[in-house]
Structure formats: structure tokens, C-alpha cells
């Protein structure tokens, strides 16, 4: 087997420079809470493929389902010759997602594609055009989802012009928004919408219940319910982007449940199919069915192998109660992180829910972001064999996203390596 150095030389002459990687090692196998590279080195995995492998890499039921479906057929295109697996995934989504009302779903390939289609559905159903998004938001890398995304570098730099009729308002970011509570932050945001957009022009309010790439920002309690209530009164569609938070990641099946939110539409991807590309828009039947036949779809959307993997992943999440597992991960990790913050004044805040936790680094005694220190901690962690990710509008947040099936021993080892990485500052 080629070494990581050999593969990197091949990559340099074959892979576009714009596609970057977090670590220089190349993976040969993964499972549980670890990965092994082609040089035989083991890594503790605190990334889970960016919250994708919630059930773990190569989960047994997922592997079996993929094999069985691949032997039957690999593709027909659901729009041409439909199949049961697609229908079964949509039935599961109707049962699992928040809201005791009739629902419909449409399946796609990626999170960005799901978000684009949610916007299409909202605009078609309301006859309006304006889409409201928030500071620090991340929704994807396509033209429309770049417009929806807040962060310029690396996601938007040099790629414009972007899609129109996108309006950005302030997010509830308790560490940085001057102490506003949820109701005050929502009143300020909706006031900006009414002043600069006009409530009657808004097709949808689109928000991540816990922001992902923007820094794992958890809005103040009451912010999301107030936005949902305002959207209903304004006749706008309330869309929850649960692409990173969904499927047990935050300690509930969906983060919207934490404050009793019932989104009109919800977008999912990442953790849905154990690592295979699958995404969905699920929502109120009257909204989803407002689009004419043929208005939604795509050649690969709801691929039968990906659907089989999703059904097996959902079964695994139920059997192993991975929502409880996420809460257990938090119960172990948060006290360690809080103790780390007490020791290192460079840590401004520990936040997150379940197995979606963040450490924000600042200049001590301030809220000024310290991106350089964040990069140094990540580098030290990687050198010690801990795979973790950074994020945040200012590049100053370390995020922890372990697989939900990580063992206590693996979690302990990873946290110890993170503590040692901070000790190198």
C-alpha cells in the first residue's frame, strides 16, 4: 500500500488545489471512535466526517444493507422507475421529524441541494421571493447556498455574483451580542426584517437551530420559538437547517426539539445514511405538495443504495439509543472542557449540546478572537493523533464531533490529547 507521502505527491499532480484536507495522512480503515492511516498510525476521531458517521464508520447493519441492495440494483432513478426504499425513508422522516401534522419528503444528494430545494418550495408555496438568513450562517457551497452563507473566506471569495433576494439579520450569539436574552435578540432580528425587507415579502426564515460552521453558536433560550412565531404570523415558511444537528447529534433526534420547535420545513443530510450521500427536505404536506409534478427531483436523489443505508442507520440509532449516547458524551466531555477553560484564560466559552461541543478561543480578558492560537491547538492535536476541526466566522473555535458510538476509553484518550494540545500554547 502506498504511503501518505506517496499519495500526497500523487494528489498534488491530480487533485485541484481548491480541494483541501485537514491532515496530511490518508485513511485506510475506520471504525468506532478511531481511524487508521495507510502508514499504520491510529487517530482518535473527533470529526466523524463533519457529523456524518454518527453510527460509526462501516456500521454492521449499514454495511449489510449496502451489500444487499447493491446486489439487487444500484440505480433506476426514482423519477423514472420508483422503488420501495425511497418511500420507506420518507415514511421514517415523517415519523421522526418534529411536528404532529401530515408531512411529505423529497430526497436529494447533499445538504446544499436540500437547502436549495427548501428555498424553491418556500418560494413556490408562498409566491414570495425574500429569504431571511442569519449572521454566522453556513448553508452550502452552491451559488444559492453561498449567498445564504455568511462567511466569505474560503466559501465565497471570488465566486460571485450570488443569487439575489437574500437578506441577513443578526443571530443570537450570547457570548458576543451584548447580553441580549432570546426574546430581545429575536425582537431585534425581526425588527430588522420588517424595516429592511417587509414581512409580506418574506418567503422563508432559514436558520440552523445550532449553527455549525459559524462556530457552534447556540442561540439564547426563546430566540427560536420567537422566530417561528413571527414567521407564522407573517405567513413565511420557517425552515430549520438540521443538516449538521440532525439524527441524534445534539442529544435529541433533531435540535429543534430542544425548544419545542416544529419547523414548517426541515433539511437533513450528513448523519442520515451512515456516510453515503443522501439528503432530504421534509415538511408540511400542503407546502411540499404545492410544487407541481416534475418540479422537484434529480438523477441520483434518493439513490437506492443510499436509502438502504439510511434505513439501516436509523434502525441502528434506535437500537443503540444514540440520542442518549450523545448526552452521555456531553456529560463526560463538558466537565473536562470546563476544567480546561478554568486553567487557560485563552478559552472564552465552552458551549454546545450533546456530541456537538465547541471551545471558543479569545485574547484573554476580551472577546477578541484568537485564530492563531486556535490553529496552533489544532496543529498540536493533529500531531499527537487527535483529529478535530476548527470553525467559526473568525476561525477561533475548536469543535468536537465524535461518532456517537465512541467508547468511553476513546473519548477519554481524545480529551487527554486535547488537554495536552492546549498545554503546548
N, C-alpha and C positions, 0 to 999 in steps of 0.2 A: 504494500500500500504506500502511496506517495506520502511524503512528509508535509507538514503545514508549510514549510519554507518552499518546497517544490510546488505545492498547489498555489501559493501566493504568487510565484513567478508566472505560472500559467494564467492565473487570474489577471495579472497586470496586462497581459497581451490579448485577453479575450473578453473581459468584462468591462463595461462602461465605467469610467471614473466616478460618475454621479451616484453609483450604487456603492454605498459604504458599508462597513461592518464594524461592530463594536470591539471585537477581539481579533487577533491575528491567527487564532487557532481554527482548525477545520474539524468539524464533528464527525465521528464515526458511529457513535451509538449514544442513546439517551434513554433514561427510564427513572421512575421515582423522582427524587429531587436532584439528580446528578446527570451530567453529560461526560462523555469521554471523547477526547480528540484523537486524530489519526496518529499522534505521537505517544498515545497511551496515557496522557495526563487526564486526571479526573477534575471536573469542575462542579462546584455547588451551584445549582441553577436557581437564581433569584429573579429570573426574567420570564420563564415559561413562554418563550416565543412572543413576548408582549401580550401576556394574559390569554394565550391561545390554548396551551396544553394544560388546562385546568384539571383534567382527568389523568394527566401524566402522558409522557411520550409512549407510544405503542401500547396503549392500554389494552389488555387482553380482549375485552368484548369488542372494542373498536377494530382491532386487527382482524378478528374473526369475521366481523360484519363486512369489512372491506374485501376480504378474500372471497367470501360467499357471493357478494354482489358482483365483483369483477368477473367471476366465473359464469355468471348468468348473462349480463350485458353491461357494457361500460357507458353507453350513451345512445339516446334516441332523439334528444331534445324534447322536453316536456310539451312545448308548443306544437310539436308535430305528432308524436306518439307518446301519450302520457303513461304514467306508471304509479303504483301504489305508494312507493317510498316518499315521493313529493307530497302526496296528500297526507300521509301519516305525520310528516314533520310539521305541516301546517296545523294539523289537529293538536299536536303536542304544544305548539306555540300558543294556540288559542287557550289551552288549559293552563299553561304555566305563567303567561304574562299577566300583569296586574289588570284588574277590571272585570266585574261581573256583568259583561254585556256581550252581545254577539260579535264575533271577530272574524276577520279574513286575513290571510297572509299571502305574500308573493316572495319567491326565493330568488336570490342573486348570488354573485360570486364573492364580493368583497364588501367591507364596511362602507367605503366611499360610494360604491354602487347602491347600497341600501339607502344611504343618506340622500343621494341624488333622486332616487325614486320616491322617497318620502316627500321631498320637496315637490316633485311633479304631482304626486297625489294631492297634496295640500292645495297647490295652486289650481288644479283642475276642479277639486271639490268646492272650493270657495269662490272661484272666479276672481281671485285677487293675486297680486304679484309679490308684495314685500315679504321678505323673510328676515326675522329678527334673530340675531345670534349674540354671543357674549364675549367680552374680553377674555383672553387666555384660552379660547375655544380651539379644539382641534377636531376636524371632521373629515379630513382626507386630502388626497393629492391630485385629484382630477380638477379640471378647470373650475367647475362649480364649487366643489368642496374646498379648493384652495381659497376661493372667495369667502367661504364660510369660516375658514380657519383664520385665527388671529396672527399667529407667529410668522414673521416674514422669512427669517433665515433659519433653516435652509429650505423651507417648504414653498415659499412664494417668490423668492428673489429671482428676478429676471424672467418670470414666466407669464407676465400679464400680456394683454389686458384680461381682466377677470369678468365673470358673469355679473350682470347688474342686479339692482333691486335687493341688495344685501345690506342690512343696517345693524351696526354693532352698538351694544349698550353695556354699561358696567355690570360686572359679575359681583356676587357676594363673595368676598375673599377676606375672611375675618382677620387674618394676620396683616393685611395691607389696606383695608378700606376704612380706617379711622374709627373702628369700634361700632359700626352700624350693626344693629340686630337684623334678623332675617326680614321682618316686616318693613323696616326702614330701607334696607337695600332694595327690596322689591318695589317699594313705592318710588324710589329714585329711578330705578330702571324703567318702570312702566311710565313714569312721568316723561322720561326722555323719548320713549316710543311715541307717546301721544303728542309731544311737542314737535318732533322731527320727522315722524313717519305718518302719524294719523292712525288711530285704532282701526278705522274702517278700511284701511288699505292693507292690513297685515293678514297674509295668508297663513303664516305659521310662526310660532315661537319655538326655536330649536335649541335644546340645551342638554349637556351631559350632566346627569344628576351628581356625579363626582367627576370633575374634569380630569382627563388623562394626561396627554402630552403637555397641557398647560400648567401642570405642577401638582396633580392630585389634589386639586382645590376642592374642599368640602364646604359648600355654602352654609351659612348660618341657618339654624332651625327656623322654619317658617318661610324661607325665601322661595322654595319650590312650590309649596301649596299656594302662596300668594300669586305667583306667576301663572299657575294652572287656572286659578280662579279668574284672574284678569283675562286670560286667553278665552275662557268660556264666555265671559261677559262680552268680549269684543268680537266674538264669532270667529276667532282664529283657532287654528289647529295647534294643539300643544304636543310637540314631538320630543320624546326622550331618546337621546342617542346613548344606548346602553351597549355599544359595541365593545368597550373595554370593561364595563362594570357588570355585564350580564353573566348569567349562568354560574351563580354561587360565589362570585369573586369577592363581593363585599360582605358576605355573611348572610345574605338573602338571595333568593333566586335572581332578583333584579333590585338594583339600588333604589328604584322608585318606591319600592315597598317600605323603605325605612321611614318615610314620612307619609305613607298612605296615599301616594300619588297614583292616579290612574290615567296614564297618557292616552291621548287620542290615537297617536301612532307611536310605535316603539321600533327602533332599528337595532338589529343584533348581528353579530358576526363572531370573530375571534374564537371564544370558548365553545361555540355551538357544536363543532364537529371534530373535536379531538386532533386538530391540526390540518384537516382538509379544508379547502376553500369553499365556504358556504356563508351566506348572509340572508337576512330576511327583513321585510317590513311587515309588521303585524299591527292591526288596529281595528277601530270601529268599522263594522260591516258597511254602514252607509257611506263612509269615507272611502274605504278601499274599493267598493263596488261602484263608486261614482265614475271611475275611469272606464272608457269604452273598451270592448273586447279587442285585443291586439295592442292596446296602449301600453301594456307592461310586459316585460319578458326579456329574453336574451338567450343566445345559443346554448350556453353552458349553465345558466341559472338553475339551481336545484338538480345538479348532476346526480344520477342515481347512486354512485359510489359515495359521494359526499353526504347524501341524505341517509344512506345506511350507516355511515359513521356517526352522523348526528343522532340518530335514534339510539345507537349503542352508547354514545356519550351521555345522553340524557338518562338512559337506564342506569349507567354507572353512577351518575351524580345522585340519583335517587337511592340506589342501593348503599352507597358509601356515605350518604348524607353529607355531601361536600359543602353545603352551606354551613353546617355545624363545624366542619373541618376548617373552614375559613375563619370562623370566630375563634376556634382554638388557636390557630396560627397567630391571630392578633393577641390573644391572652398571653401567649409566650413571648412574642416579639415586642409588643409595646412597652412592657416594663423594662426590657433591656435597652430599648431606644430612648426611653425617658431617662434612664440612668446615664446613658451616653451623653444626652443633652445637658444633664446636670454637670457633667465633667468637662464638656467642651463648649465654651461660650460662643463658639462659631455657629452652633446649631440654634437657629431661631425658633423653629417649631417642629414638633412631631405631629403628624395628622394622618388621616385616612380611616378606612373601615375594613374589617375583615383582613383578607390577604392582599390588600391594596393600600400599602403604607408608604409614607413619604417622610424624608428628612430634608428640611429647607436650611441651607447654609447662608449666613449673612456675615457682614463685618460686625464683630462683637459690639453689643450695645446699641445696635441700629437695626433697621430693616433693609439696609443696602445689600443687594445680592452679591455673593462671592462665588462667581462662576469658576474662577481659577482654583479655589480650594475644592470645589465640587469635583472638577476634573481630576485633581490630584488624588482625592479619596477613591474615585472610581478606578483610576490607573493602578493604585496600590492594591485595591481589591482584586482587580483582574490578574495582577502579577502573582497574587497569592492563591489563585484558583477559585475566586468567587465571581460569578457572572451576575452583574447587576447593571441597571440602566440609570441614566440621568434624564431629566426632563425639566420643564418649566419655561415660561416665557423668557426668563433671564438666565436660563441654563444653570440654575443653582439648586436644583432639587435632585436628591437621590431617591429612586423609587424601588420598592420591594414588591415583587410579583411572583412569589414561588408557586410551583404547581400545588394544587390543593391536596395532593396525596403525598406531599413531602413528609418524611419521617421526622420525629422529634430530634433524633440524633443529627440528621442532615440539617435541620433548621438551626439547631444549636451550633453546629460547626460553621454554618454560614454567618450567623450573628457574631460569632467569635472572630471570624476573619474580617467582618465589617468593623468591629471594635479595634482590631489591630490596624486596619487601614486608617482609621481616624488618629491612632497613636503616632502615625508617621508624619502628621502635619507639623 
